[in-house]
Amino acid sequence: MDGSKGLTPEGFADKAEIEDSLDQALRRENLGAVVGGGTGRRYSYVDLALVDVPRAIPVVRTALQSGKMPKRTWLQFFDSELAREWVGISADSPERP
């Protein structure tokens, strides 16, 4: 997620709240969990372990959209098969950098 403009006041308070929301949503559906994360100069990352990617995508989107995440938020993949793939969290998310 692009944190250059900060989080919106009506959304998540901080990265911990984002991680908690994602973890709860994924665990509730038995689709995975939050396993880590990090913050850089511009971008913050939440690492997820997903059991079923196609089923997890709408759960991740819903959890992040409920917290009013910036449009510049993406689901990116670390495995070799999906390394070049990405999913915008919003319908109008721009392409990732």
Long-range contacts (C-beta under 8 A, 24 or more apart in sequence): 1-43, 1-44, 1-45, 1-46, 1-69, 1-70, 1-72, 1-73, 1-74, 1-89, 2-42, 2-43, 2-70, 2-72, 2-73, 3-39, 3-42, 3-43, 3-44, 3-70, 4-42, 5-70, 7-67, 7-68, 7-69, 7-70, 8-68, 8-70, 10-68, 11-67, 11-68, 11-69, 12-67, 12-68, 12-69, 15-39, 15-44, 15-46, 17-67, 18-46, 18-64, 18-67, 18-69, 19-46, 21-63, 21-64, 21-66, 21-67, 22-46, 22-48, 22-60, 22-63, 22-64, 24-63, 25-59, 25-60, 25-62, 25-63, 26-50, 26-56, 26-59, 26-60, 26-63, 29-55, 29-56, 29-59, 31-55, 31-56, 31-59, 32-56, 47-78, 53-77, 53-82, 57-87, 60-89, 61-87, 61-89, 61-90, 64-89, 65-89, 65-90
